Amino acid sequence: MKKGTMNIALIQHQCVEDHGENIRTAEQLIRQAAEKGAKIICTQELFSGQYFPQTIDVNKYEWAEPIPGPVSNRMQALSKELEVVIIVSLYEYVRDGLYFNTVVVFEDGENLGKYRKHHIPEGPQYIEKYYFTEGDSGYPVFQTKYGTIGVLICWDEWFPEPARILALKGADIIFYPSAIGSEPDHADLDTSQTWMDAIRAHGIHNNIFIAAVNRVGREESEEGFMTFYGRSFISDPWGKVVQEATTKDKEIIMAEIDLKEITKARNILQFHRDRRPDSYGELLKRVIE
């Protein structure tokens, strides 16, 4: 595939209790991004509702929906109308007792496939293991007419292995829909810069573009509250941030990227050439003695 330039956009916003309002907000921002020339547009993690894994509530399983379903159908139709790629994050229902944190990718209304989140965190007010089954989809790449993309979801972003797999499969960009903010048991800890640095590093190690989108705002729960810090950003194959959110509010983060920069970076920094997969067998062990 000939590598050229394209506009990509991230949709950052606060989520409220009304699911309909969240979906309308996302749709409005997607339309605005498309009007500005964005060709690939990514929603934040679980954008249709507030971050429900703050607490354990069996009734929240009712928030999951099948694919196809109401949210995915609406975004699929929007992708067709606007003639763009939309990366849609949602809570997927497969059958009773089996739910996934999933993204589905639509291009001009065509379903290109989905990815199910592999790494599921468990901590104070990040109680995701109660709600999500570990992903079983492998790490797919999606061939769009603009370039090859990969998608990973939130906690996946802290692990280098999935990004390397996607890069070796030909991904030009990795998108990271996220929902991350305050640490309830460490109120004075701000992980936002660490979060950015960790994800940018995946781009450097693989000489690819990175696009991470995070929600913003305070969300209350029976356990207390969480404040999501936003800082959605796009970085290039050298790890340079080319666009970052300027507010902690509703915002479109958009950049024109040149995929030829990947070739340039890889011709100088030969990380993939000099890998030694034959020597990494120990990584397949849970504990290395």
Backbone as a ProteinNet text record, in pm:
[ID]
protein_1_A
[PRIMARY]
MKKGTMNIALIQHQCVEDHGENIRTAEQLIRQAAEKGAKIICTQELFSGQYFPQTIDVNKYEWAEPIPGPVSNRMQALSKELEVVIIVSLYEYVRDGLYFNTVVVFEDGENLGKYRKHHIPEGPQYIEKYYFTEGDSGYPVFQTKYGTIGVLICWDEWFPEPARILALKGADIIFYPSAIGSEPDHADLDTSQTWMDAIRAHGIHNNIFIAAVNRVGREESEEGFMTFYGRSFISDPWGKVVQEATTKDKEIIMAEIDLKEITKARNILQFHRDRRPDSYGELLKRVIE
[TERTIARY]
83.7	0	87.7	56.9	130.1	100.5	205	187.6	183.2	80.6	66.5	22.7	-43.6	-90	-238.3	-279	-421	-447.4	-572.4	-615.6	-683.8	-642.5	-707	-757.6	-860.2	-920.5	-959.2	-947.7	-987	-1099.7	-1197.5	-1316.4	-1313.3	-1277.4	-1265.5	-1384.3	-1448.9	-1559.8	-1591.7	-1670.2	-1718	-1842.8	-1858.6	-1977.7	-2071.2	-2199.7	-2301.5	-2385.2	-2480.7	-2560.9	-2651	-2694.9	-2785.5	-2707.7	-2728.9	-2656.4	-2688.2	-2814	-2852.2	-2776.6	-2757.3	-2683.6	-2538.2	-2476.3	-2337.3	-2322.5	-2415	-2409	-2428.6	-2521.1	-2542.5	-2418.6	-2352.9	-2230.4	-2123.5	-2104.2	-2002.7	-2035.3	-2161.4	-2201.2	-2177	-2209	-2186.4	-2038.3	-1952.9	-1808.6	-1754.1	-1805.6	-1763.2	-1799.1	-1919.1	-1959.3	-1868.2	-1836.8	-1748.8	-1609.8	-1558.6	-1427.1	-1427.3	-1533.8	-1543.5	-1550.5	-1623.2	-1632.7	-1496	-1411	-1276.6	-1177.7	-1223.8	-1138.2	-1083.9	-1124.7	-1076.3	-1127.5	-1040.2	-1076.8	-1087.3	-1014.4	-1026	-1054	-1163.3	-1209.4	-1231	-1175.8	-1179.8	-1253.6	-1347.3	-1415.8	-1330.4	-1362.6	-1298.1	-1360	-1295.4	-1340.8	-1480.1	-1570.3	-1704.9	-1773.7	-1771.8	-1813.2	-1961.5	-2044.4	-2188.4	-2237.4	-2152.7	-2195.1	-2082.7	-2115.4	-2012.2	-1933.7	-1818.7	-1729.6	-1786	-1864.5	-1938.1	-1852.3	-1729.3	-1652.4	-1599.8	-1640.3	-1605.4	-1662.2	-1778.1	-1845.8	-1890.7	-1926.9	-1984.6	-2136.2	-2197.7	-2343.2	-2390.7	-2455.6	-2498.5	-2590.6	-2660.9	-2751.9	-2678.5	-2549.9	-2474.4	-2451.1	-2465.9	-2455.9	-2560.1	-2666.2	-2771.8	-2726.6	-2614.8	-2563.1	-2498.7	-2461.9	-2396.3	-2496	-2445.3	-2530.9	-2457.8	-2532.2	-2469.5	-2417.5	-2336	-2289.6	-2337.2	-2426.9	-2482.1	-2581.7	-2593.1	-2683.1	-2706.2	-2777.7	-2817.4	-2701.8	-2596.6	-2486.3	-2405.8	-2370.4	-2289	-2364.5	-2494.1	-2572.3	-2573.5	-2587.1	-2591.8	-2457.7	-2348.6	-2217	-2183.1	-2231.2	-2209.5	-2278.9	-2402.1	-2475.1	-2406.8	-2352.9	-2284	-2156.6	-2085.5	-1965.5	-1998.8	-2110.1	-2152.1	-2191.3	-2266.7	-2311.7	-2194.5	-2097.3	-1986.3	-1869.9	-1873.7	-1767.7	-1633	-1632.8	-1512.4	-1498.7	-1383	-1359.7	-1392.2	-1475.2	-1505	-1468.5	-1388.6	-1350.4	-1441.8	-1524.5	-1634.1	-1605.7	-1602.5	-1579.7	-1712.5	-1738.7	-1865.4	-1853.1	-1954.7	-1965.4	-2043	-1974.7	-2032.9	-2096	-2220.3	-2290.6	-2277.3	-2228.6	-2220.7	-2329.5	-2335	-2444.8	-2442	-2543	-2549.3	-2420.5	-2358.4	-2236.1	-2110.2	-2121.6	-2003.7	-2010.2	-1927.9	-1929.5	-1785.5	-1767.4	-1634.4	-1631.9	-1513.4	-1484.1	-1427.2	-1502.6	-1477.3	-1472.5	-1392.2	-1401.8	-1438.7	-1519.8	-1554	-1519.2	-1466.5	-1417	-1506.5	-1559.2	-1644.2	-1575.5	-1580.7	-1529.8	-1638.4	-1684.5	-1790.8	-1910.6	-1938.1	-2050.6	-2020	-1901.2	-1861.9	-1797.4	-1836	-1776.9	-1645.5	-1532.7	-1401.8	-1359.3	-1432.6	-1397.8	-1392.8	-1354	-1351.5	-1231.6	-1202.3	-1097.9	-1155.4	-1125.5	-1170.6	-1052.7	-1068.2	-962.5	-904.6	-771.9	-704.7	-668.5	-612.4	-562	-671.3	-718	-831	-780.4	-784.8	-730.5	-825.4	-770.1	-847.4	-781.1	-850	-796.8	-908.3	-879.5	-982.8	-1050.7	-1179.3	-1265.2	-1227.4	-1136.9	-1114.7	-1143.9	-1269.6	-1307.5	-1355.9	-1265.6	-1306.5	-1321.5	-1251.9	-1262.2	-1402.9	-1479.9	-1618.2	-1704.8	-1669.6	-1756.6	-1708.3	-1576.7	-1524	-1449.8	-1479.2	-1401.4	-1276.1	-1164.4	-1042.2	-1063.7	-1011.6	-1033.3	-979.2	-1048.8	-1012.6	-991.6	-976.9	-977	-838.1	-732.8	-599.3	-577.7	-476.5	-446.5	-456.8	-578.3	-597.3	-553.3	-519.4	-504.2	-618.5	-649.9	-762.9	-711.3	-736.4	-690.4	-794.1	-764	-851.8	-791.6	-870.2	-818.8	-718.1	-705.1	-611.3	-481.1	-484	-367.9	-410.5	-312.5	-339.9	-336.6	-441.7	-449.6	-465.2	-420	-445.5	-515.6	-587.1	-656.1	-630.9	-591.7	-579.9	-662.2	-697.8	-793.2	-733.9	-722.7	-686	-574	-606.5	-501.3	-403.7	-446.7	-354.5	-235.2	-256	-154	-28.9	-38.2	76.6	167.9	133.4	208.2	270.2	402	468.2	440.9	408.9	398.1	287.8	165.1	60.5	96.4	159.4	197.9	300.2	393.7	493.2	427	331.5	260.6	188.6	117.9	44.4	138.7	252	348.7	404.3	435.7	488.5	384.9	257	150	122.9	194.9	182.8	106.4	70.1	-4.3	79.3	17.6	79.7	49	-67.3	-114.1	-175.8	-153.5	-227.9	-312.7	-441.9	-535.5	-559.5	-568.5	-590.6	-710.6	-832.5	-945.9	-924.1	-941.4	-903.8	-1005.7	-1000.7	-1075.5	-985.7	-905.3	-807.3	-800.6	-783.1	-777.6	-718.8	-788.4	-736.5	-724.3	-631.8	-613	-678	-795	-871.3	-796.2	-703.2	-628	-498.1	-470.9	-353.5	-398.9	-470.5	-536	-437.5	-313	-215.5	-134.3	-165.1	-87	-149.8	-70.6	-113.2	-32.6	-99	-29.2	-34.3	-85	-110.8	16	125.8	249.2	308.4	301.2	348.2	269.9	138.6	50.4	93.7	115.5	157.5	292.4	387.6	522.8	524	445.2	441.5	388.5	283.4	223.4	312.1	368.7	460	577.5	621.6	734.1	703	577.9	541.2	559.9	527	545.7	692.1	777.6	920.9	977.7	945.4	1003.2	962.9	850.9	800.9	795.5	838.8	840.4	703.9	600.1	465.1	398.4	284.2	204.4	116.9	93.4	10.8	-100.5	-221.3	-334.6	-413.8	-402	-465.7	-572.2	-694.4	-804.5	-862.4	-878.2	-921.1	-1038.9	-1127.2	-1239.4	-1193.1	-1281	-1250.4	-1365.5	-1336	-1441.7	-1454.5	-1533.3	-1557.6	-1683.3	-1672.9	-1786.9	-1805.9	-1924.9	-1956.5	-1997.5	-1974.6	-2021.9	-2049.9	-2104.8	-2132.1	-2002.8	-1891.6	-1762.4	-1690.4	-1740.2	-1672.6	-1681.8	-1567.4	-1567	-1432.3	-1429.1	-1305.2	-1303.9	-1185.2	-1168.9	-1077.8	-1129.5	-1054.9	-981.1	-852.4	-768	-752.1	-817.1	-806.4	-664.9	-606.5	-472.2	-460	-570	-568.3	-459.8	-391	-278.3	-251.3	-175.3	-125.8	24.4	101.2	246.5	298	417.6	472.6	570.8	631.2	720.8	847.2	874	988.6	947.5	818.6	768.5	731.3	743.4	707.6	556.2	503.3	359.8	329.4	249.4	217.5	85.8	3.1	-120.7	-164.2	-205.6	-251.7	-373.9	-462.6	-579.2	-534.4	-603.7	-570.1	-663.1	-767	-862.6	-891.4	-958.8	-1014.9	-1166.3	-1203.7	-1343.7	-1367.2	-1485.5	-1521	-1428.3	-1363.6	-1264.1	-1236.4	-1206.8	-1158.9	-1008.3	-933.9	-788.3	-758	-701.4	-689.8	-552.9	-500	-370.1	-362.1	-287.7	-252.2	-120.2	-118.5	3	50.5	180.5	242.5	301.7	240.1	283.8	423.7	473	609.6	711.2	669.4	760.4	795.5	707.1	735.5	855.5	854	965.6	1095.2	1089.1	1208.7	1265.5	1178.6	1225.2	1282.9	1216.9	1264.3	1393.4	1418.8	1544.5	1662	1633.1	1738.6	1749.8	1635.9	1632.9	1579.9	1669	1632.3	1593.1	1490.1	1448.6	1392.5	1313.5	1253.2	1357	1449.4	1555	1639.5	1669.7	1765.6	1701.2	1572.8	1506.9	1566.3	1559.1	1607.4	1497	1388.2	1277.6	1319.2	1426.5	1474.3	1526.7	1554.5	1611	1509.7	1383.6	1284.2	1191.6	1225.4	1135.9	1093.1	1179.8	1148.1	1026	997.1	881.8	749.8	749.4	627.7	598.3	689.5	668.2	605.5	520.2	461.5	568.5	654.6	763.7	893.1	995.6	1128.1	1217.4	1260.7	1346.5	1492.7
-119.5	0	125.2	218.7	344	426.4	473.1	549.4	698.2	764.9	907.7	977.4	1090.7	1166.9	1140.9	1160.6	1148.7	1228.9	1264.4	1330.3	1229.3	1226.4	1139.8	1227.5	1179.5	1259.4	1170.7	1227.8	1163.7	1244.7	1175.7	1240.2	1231.9	1341.2	1348.7	1425.3	1368.9	1441.3	1380.4	1452.6	1402.9	1318.9	1213.7	1129.1	1159.9	1167	1194.5	1068.7	1073.9	955.5	915	1010	983.5	928	799.2	736.1	803.9	840.3	905	1033.6	1111.1	1237	1212	1109	1076.4	1037.6	957.7	914.3	1032.8	1121.9	1241.4	1330.2	1342.7	1423.2	1365.4	1235	1170.3	1187.7	1169.8	1182.6	1324.9	1422.7	1562.3	1588	1538.4	1559.3	1484.6	1364.8	1288.7	1364.5	1419.8	1498	1619.2	1686.7	1802.9	1762.7	1650.2	1602.8	1569.4	1504	1469.8	1595.5	1696	1821.7	1889.3	1868.1	1926.3	1842.7	1728.9	1647.9	1520.8	1485	1362.1	1241.1	1143.8	1022.2	900.3	902.5	797.4	866.5	828.2	896.5	791.9	816.9	719.2	774.6	697.6	733.7	695.4	750.9	710	579.2	516.1	386.3	397.1	306.8	295.3	432	500	640.6	663	558.7	580.7	594.4	561.2	570.3	613.3	637.7	666.1	538.7	555.9	443.2	359.6	258.2	180.8	85.5	42.8	-47	14.9	136.7	191	105.5	41.5	-37.8	-171.3	-264.6	-391.9	-380	-399.8	-387.8	-481.7	-589.9	-689.6	-629.4	-522	-459.8	-393.8	-365.1	-301.2	-396.2	-526.9	-618.7	-585.6	-522.5	-486	-376.3	-309.8	-207.3	-267.4	-395.4	-459.1	-480	-475.8	-497.1	-585.1	-658.8	-742	-656.4	-718.1	-655.8	-744.8	-697.1	-561.4	-534.9	-408.3	-363.3	-214.7	-152.1	-11.5	85.5	78.8	174.6	144	17.5	-16.3	12	-14.3	13.9	163.3	244	389.2	441.3	391.1	435.4	380.9	261.7	206	291.6	331.2	416.9	552.5	605.6	734.2	723	611.4	588.3	587.6	524.5	519.3	657.7	731.2	864.5	958.9	956	1050.5	1000.9	873.2	811	820.9	776.2	778.2	644.7	627.2	515	562.6	487.1	517.9	396.7	421.3	318	334.9	234.4	245.2	153.4	211.8	134.9	111.1	-15.9	-46.5	-170.2	-189.8	-303.2	-411.4	-519.9	-620.5	-736.6	-765.9	-884.3	-997.4	-1112.3	-1230.5	-1329.2	-1363.2	-1440.6	-1417.6	-1462.9	-1439.5	-1488.8	-1399.4	-1433.6	-1416.5	-1368.9	-1352.3	-1215.2	-1123.2	-984.1	-940.2	-858.7	-811.8	-659.6	-603.9	-464	-461.6	-408.9	-432.8	-303.8	-305.3	-201.3	-267.9	-199.7	-244.7	-131.3	-168.5	-70	-70.9	47.4	63.6	155.3	116.2	200.9	217	339.6	367.3	274.7	240.2	154.2	6.2	-31.9	-173.6	-209.1	-323.3	-372.1	-441.6	-381.8	-439.9	-541.5	-548.7	-644.1	-578.7	-657.5	-606.9	-659.4	-592.1	-634.1	-632.2	-736.9	-746.1	-728.1	-639	-602.1	-725.8	-738	-854.4	-838	-723.3	-701.6	-632.9	-701	-652.3	-616.6	-489.1	-448	-478.4	-475.6	-492.1	-409.1	-308.4	-223.2	-137.2	-55.9	30.5	115.3	92.4	164.9	142.7	48.3	-4.7	-154.6	-188	-327	-393.1	-405.5	-449	-600.3	-676.8	-822.6	-872.8	-796.4	-834.2	-824.4	-730.5	-699.4	-756.9	-776.1	-808.8	-942	-1024.8	-1145	-1105.2	-1174.9	-1146.2	-1172	-1082.9	-1091.3	-1219.2	-1268.1	-1390.9	-1369.2	-1244.4	-1209.6	-1205.1	-1234.5	-1208.2	-1058.4	-1018.9	-877.6	-846.9	-820.3	-799.7	-661.2	-650.8	-520.6	-505.3	-381.4	-350.3	-273.2	-329	-267.1	-165.6	-38.5	66.8	124.3	202.4	261	372.5	411.6	517.3	463.8	342.4	283	165.8	93.8	-21.4	23.5	-6.7	38.8	-79.3	-58.1	-150.1	-74.2	-146.4	-84.2	-168.8	-101.8	-162.2	-77.2	-133.2	-64.5	-43.5	79.5	124.6	42.2	-48.7	-119.7	-191.7	-226.3	-284.3	-193	-61.6	35.6	31.5	-36	-44.3	-163.6	-241.4	-363	-348.2	-368.8	-346.4	-454.3	-575.5	-686.9	-668.3	-626.6	-611.4	-509	-398.9	-297.6	-354.1	-432.6	-493.1	-588.7	-667.6	-761	-684.6	-578	-501.3	-437.5	-386.9	-326.2	-430.8	-548.7	-654.3	-703.9	-684.2	-719.5	-609.3	-497.5	-392.4	-269.4	-255.2	-136.6	-10.2	90.9	223.2	310	287.1	363.8	265.4	290.6	219	320.4	293.1	376.2	311.7	395.9	350	421.9	371.7	427.4	398.2	500.4	487.3	551	506.4	570.4	561.4	664.3	661	797.6	795.1	920.3	901.7	952.7	952.4	810.7	795.1	668.7	685.2	624.8	651.6	625	528.4	499.6	579.4	663.8	752.4	886.8	962.5	1083.9	1188.7	1183.9	1284.8	1242.8	1126.9	1074	1113.3	1174.4	1209.3	1123.6	1028.6	937.3	982.9	1101.5	1140.6	1146.3	1198.5	1205.3	1066.4	984	846	772.3	794.9	735.3	775.3	902.5	949.5	892	893.6	847.1	698.7	619.3	475.2	445.3	515.2	488.1	541.7	659.8	713.9	620.1	553.8	461.5	347.3	300.5	195.7	245.2	373.7	431.5	439.9	475.1	483	344.7	246.4	111.7	45.7	91	30	126.7	251.6	353.9	365.6	387.7	403.5	523.1	561.7	667.9	609.2	690.6	654.5	757.8	709.8	801.4	750.7	819.9	777.3	878.7	829.7	919.4	879.1	978.1	954.4	1045.4	996.4	1079.6	1184.9	1279.5	1385.9	1397.9	1466.7	1502.9	1410.9	1456.7	1384.7	1299.2	1173.7	1082.9	1024.3	1041.2	996.5	848.7	783.3	646.2	626.3	511.5	481.3	470.6	441.7	428.9	562.8	664.6	794	858.2	891.5	952.9	927.1	948.9	947.6	1069.1	1122.5	1234.8	1190.4	1193.4	1149.2	1268.5	1247.3	1362.9	1395.6	1324.2	1362.1	1346.1	1454.3	1458.7	1370.9	1352.9	1277.3	1335.2	1247.2	1295.7	1205.1	1261.1	1189	1210.9	1101.7	1113.4	1044.8	1086.1	1036.2	921.1	863	748.3	776.8	904.1	941.6	964.6	954.2	977	1120.9	1207.2	1347.5	1363.3	1437.3	1465.3	1572.8	1537.2	1632.2	1704.3	1646.8	1713.3	1658.2	1748.6	1709.1	1792.8	1734.8	1809.3	1936.3	2044.8	2171.9	2205	2122.7	2146.1	2015.7	2026.8	1910.4	1914.6	1927.7	1944.6	1872	1889.5	1833.3	1890.6	1803.1	1853.2	1747.9	1795.9	1711	1729.9	1621.1	1624.6	1568.8	1649.4	1612.9	1649.4	1565.4	1592.9	1530.3	1595.3	1534.4	1461.3	1334.4	1254.5	1204.7	1186.2	1141.4	1002.9	901.9	764.9	737.5	820.9	802.3	822.5	890.9	911.4	778.3	679.3	546.2	485	490.1	436	507	638.4	715.8	673.6	662.1	626.1	485	392.7	253.8	234.3	317.9	308.7	360.5	436.3	488.9	405.5	377.1	299.3	159.3	64.7	-67.3	-163	-124.5	-206.3	-341.4	-343	-469.1	-560.9	-505.4	-586.8	-656.9	-586.2	-636.5	-710	-736	-816.2	-956.6	-1020.1	-1156.9	-1243.9	-1267.6	-1347	-1486.3	-1539.4	-1672	-1673.9	-1555.3	-1549.2	-1505.1	-1487.3	-1431.9	-1537	-1661.9	-1767.9	-1755.5	-1701.5	-1690	-1601.2	-1512	-1424.7	-1501.7	-1623.5	-1703.6	-1765	-1746.8	-1796.6	-1688.8	-1727.9	-1633	-1582.8	-1671.2	-1638.3	-1690.9	-1607.4	-1648.5	-1669.1	-1790.4	-1823.2	-1795.8
0	0	0	-88.5	-93.3	30.5	96	218.7	187.3	242.1	221.1	347.8	332.6	448.1	472.3	597.2	631.6	758.5	777	900.3	991.5	1116.1	1215.8	1330.1	1399.1	1505.8	1623.1	1742.7	1867.6	1930	1987.3	2041.7	2194	2258.9	2404.3	2461.6	2563.3	2626.9	2762.7	2840.5	2968.4	2944.5	3025.3	3016.8	3133.6	3102.6	3202.9	3223.5	3313.9	3344.5	3228.2	3149.7	3038.2	2918.3	2888.3	2777.8	2644.4	2625.7	2501.6	2477.5	2583.8	2570.7	2534	2594.1	2561.4	2414.4	2366.2	2226.8	2133.4	2168.3	2085.3	2086	2200.9	2208.8	2118.2	2126.2	2042.6	1894.7	1859.8	1719.4	1669.8	1752.1	1714.1	1688.5	1776	1761.1	1639.5	1615.2	1497.6	1370.3	1366.9	1250.2	1230.4	1339.6	1329.9	1280.4	1331.4	1288.9	1140	1093.4	951.6	865.6	912	838	825.7	925.9	924.2	843.5	793.1	706.7	767.7	888.7	951	874.1	852.4	780.4	872.5	983.3	1084.6	1217.5	1281.8	1403.1	1511.8	1630.3	1738.7	1860.4	1912.2	2035.8	2156.3	2270.8	2394.9	2444.3	2541.7	2591.7	2653.8	2612	2670.1	2674.7	2561.4	2555.3	2580.6	2569.2	2580.3	2724	2822	2961.6	3052.3	3177.1	3275.3	3307	3369.9	3396.9	3511.9	3477.6	3577.5	3660.7	3618.3	3704.5	3834	3865.8	3997.7	4110.4	4085.5	4188.3	4129.1	4217.3	4175.6	4180.8	4065.9	4055.7	3945.7	3983.6	3886.1	3780	3814.1	3718	3600.7	3619.3	3511	3393.3	3414.8	3301.3	3194.8	3235.8	3141.2	3045	3076.3	2986.7	2861.8	2867.1	2753.2	2639.8	2516.8	2400.8	2299.1	2218.7	2116.4	2001.7	1919	1794.5	1679.4	1593.3	1588.6	1701	1737.1	1841.8	1826.6	1920.2	1903.7	1880.1	1964.3	1949.2	1823.5	1803.8	1686.9	1557.4	1554.5	1433.7	1402.5	1508.1	1487.8	1435.3	1491.7	1447.7	1308.4	1278	1144.9	1039	1067.6	974.6	959.9	1070	1065.4	981.5	995.1	914.6	766.3	731.7	591.1	540.9	623	583	559.2	650.4	645.3	560.1	521.2	442.1	513.9	639.3	722	795.1	857	948.3	1089.3	1160.6	1300.1	1385.5	1487.4	1584.5	1704.1	1730.8	1827.3	1947.1	2066.5	2189.1	2258.7	2295.5	2363.1	2450.9	2533.6	2624.9	2550.7	2515.8	2427.8	2504.4	2471	2522.4	2421.1	2466.6	2380.5	2417.7	2546	2602.5	2752.9	2823.7	2967.8	3034	3111.2	3182	3100.4	2977.4	2891.8	2825.8	2877.6	2833.2	2806.4	2704.1	2667.3	2656	2678.9	2650.4	2508.6	2414.1	2272.2	2191.7	2086.7	1983.8	1852.3	1774.6	1640.2	1544.3	1427.5	1331.1	1208	1175.1	1056.9	956.5	830.2	722	616.7	597.5	500.2	520.5	645.4	676.7	677.2	633	633.5	767.1	823.5	947.5	915.1	956	928.7	1033.3	1144.7	1248.7	1385.2	1486.1	1622.9	1699.4	1807.9	1901.2	2041.9	2118.9	2257.3	2351.9	2446.7	2541.8	2610.4	2607.2	2664.2	2812.3	2845.3	2981.4	3063	3166.1	3245.3	3385.9	3423.7	3553.2	3668.5	3787.4	3910.4	4018.7	4068.7	4173.5	4228.1	4328.7	4385.4	4278.8	4259.6	4164.6	4017.6	3992.7	3857.9	3863.9	3890.2	3920.1	3790.3	3694.5	3561.6	3548.2	3631.5	3618.5	3649.9	3724.1	3752.7	3627.4	3539.1	3425.3	3291.8	3276.3	3144.4	3145.3	3047.3	3020.2	2943	2966.7	2892.8	2744.3	2661.3	2517.4	2455.5	2354.4	2285.9	2136.7	2096.1	1953.7	1892.5	1970.6	1921	1908.9	1832	1811.5	1661.5	1613.9	1469.6	1424.7	1297	1232.8	1133.5	1102.7	1016	894.6	777.6	653.6	607.3	624.9	575.2	447.2	374.9	250.7	276.5	403.7	439.7	497.4	548.2	610.5	696.4	749.7	834.9	980.2	1054.3	1193.1	1287.5	1409.8	1519.4	1630	1715	1827.6	1952.2	2059.4	2191.2	2287.3	2402.8	2490.2	2628.9	2669	2803.5	2867.7	2960.3	3035.3	2944.2	2822.1	2723.3	2698.4	2716.4	2677.6	2765.2	2879.6	2969.5	2938.5	2839.2	2806.8	2668.2	2655.5	2526.5	2422.7	2466.7	2372.7	2268	2305.3	2203	2095.2	2134.8	2036.8	1938.3	1987.7	1899.4	1801	1849.2	1761.1	1650.2	1685.6	1585.3	1483.9	1532	1440.6	1344.3	1394.6	1308.4	1208.2	1241.1	1147.5	1045.5	1058.5	958	998.7	1126.4	1169.2	1150.1	1092.2	1079.7	1200.9	1260.3	1375.5	1474.3	1603.2	1706.7	1781.3	1785.5	1860.4	1996.5	2100.2	2236.7	2298.8	2281.8	2358.3	2507	2591.4	2732.3	2825.6	2950.9	3060.2	3182.8	3202.5	3311.2	3377.9	3508.5	3582.6	3719.9	3819.9	3956.3	4010.7	4105.7	4177.1	4314.1	4337	4458.8	4589.1	4588.7	4711.1	4719.4	4619.8	4620.9	4563	4642.4	4594.7	4542.9	4588.6	4548.6	4426.1	4369.2	4257.9	4124.6	4037.1	3901.7	3804.6	3740.2	3649.7	3504.3	3478.2	3339.8	3255.1	3310.9	3232.4	3213.4	3317.2	3305.6	3198.2	3195.5	3095.6	2954.9	2934.4	2802.4	2763	2856.7	2825.5	2790.6	2864.5	2839.1	2699.3	2659.5	2528.6	2416.7	2436	2334	2311.2	2418.2	2405.5	2309	2308.2	2212	2069.1	2048.4	1915.7	1877.6	1973.4	1947.1	1917.6	2000.8	1986.1	1855.4	1797.4	1675	1557.5	1579.4	1474.9	1407	1488.5	1436.2	1503.9	1448.5	1508.7	1619.5	1721.2	1836.1	1850.1	1880.8	1902.4	2022.4	2134.5	2259.5	2298.6	2324.4	2358.6	2493.7	2581.9	2719.7	2752.8	2837.4	2881.4	2981.6	3013.8	3109	3208.4	3319.2	3413.2	3532.7	3627.4	3752.9	3739.5	3784.9	3783.8	3923.7	3977	4112.6	4113	4227.6	4248.1	4396.1	4431.2	4571.8	4652.1	4583.8	4651.2	4665.5	4598	4599.1	4462.4	4404	4272	4205.7	4074.9	3998.6	3907.5	3884.1	3792.9	3678.8	3558.7	3440.9	3381.4	3350.6	3322	3173.9	3084.7	2944.4	2891.5	2844.2	2786	2661.5	2591	2466.1	2374	2300	2220.6	2101	2007.3	1890.6	1885.5	1869.8	1861.2	1735.7	1693	1567.2	1591.7	1486.9	1504.7	1584.5	1611.5	1694.4	1839.7	1868.2	2003.4	2030.5	1930.5	1948.4	1947.9	2045.7	2049.9	1946.6	1847	1740.6	1766.8	1854.1	1893.7	2028.6	2117.5	2250.8	2286.9	2365.3	2412.3	2483.3	2456.4	2519.2	2635.2	2654.2	2761.7	2835.2	2946.4	3015.3	2997.9	2872.5	2836.3	2705.1	2649.3	2519.2	2413.6	2336.4	2241.6	2133.9	2014.1	1905.6	1895.3	1909	1894	1756.3	1669.6	1528.1	1474.3	1385.8	1326	1187.9	1100.2	972.4	992.4	959.2	976.5	841	829.3	704.8	728.6	670	694.2	640.2	550.3	501	612.2	720.7	834.7	900.3	888.5	943.3	872.1	738.4	660.2	694.7	704.8	738	873.2	973.4	1107	1109.2	1039.8	1042.7	964.1	866.3	792.8	874.5	980.5	1067.6	1194.8	1257.3	1381.3	1349.8	1332.7	1281.6	1395.3	1469.5	1583.2	1538.7	1434.4	1391.9	1326.9	1255.5	1195.1	1300.4	1408.5	1506.5	1623.6	1615.5	1718.7	1722.8	1841.3	1856.9	1916.1	1841.3	1895	1937.5	1877.2	1917.2	2060.3	2116.3	2252.2	2356.4	2316.4	2408.5	2467.7	2457.1	2502.2	2646.9	2729.7	2872	2897.2	2803.5	2821.6	2823	2774.3	2772.7	2909.4	3003.1	3139.3	3226	3317.6	3413.3	3509.6	3557.2	3649.6	3591.7	3591.4	3543.2	3664.8	3686.2	3803	3769.4
[MASK]
+++++++++++++++++++++++++++++++++++++++++++++++++++++++++++++++++++++++++++++++++++++++++++++++++++++++++++++++++++++++++++++++++++++++++++++++++++++++++++++++++++++++++++++++++++++++++++++++++++++++++++++++++++++++++++++++++++++++++++++++++++++++++++++++++++++++++++++++++++++++++++++++++

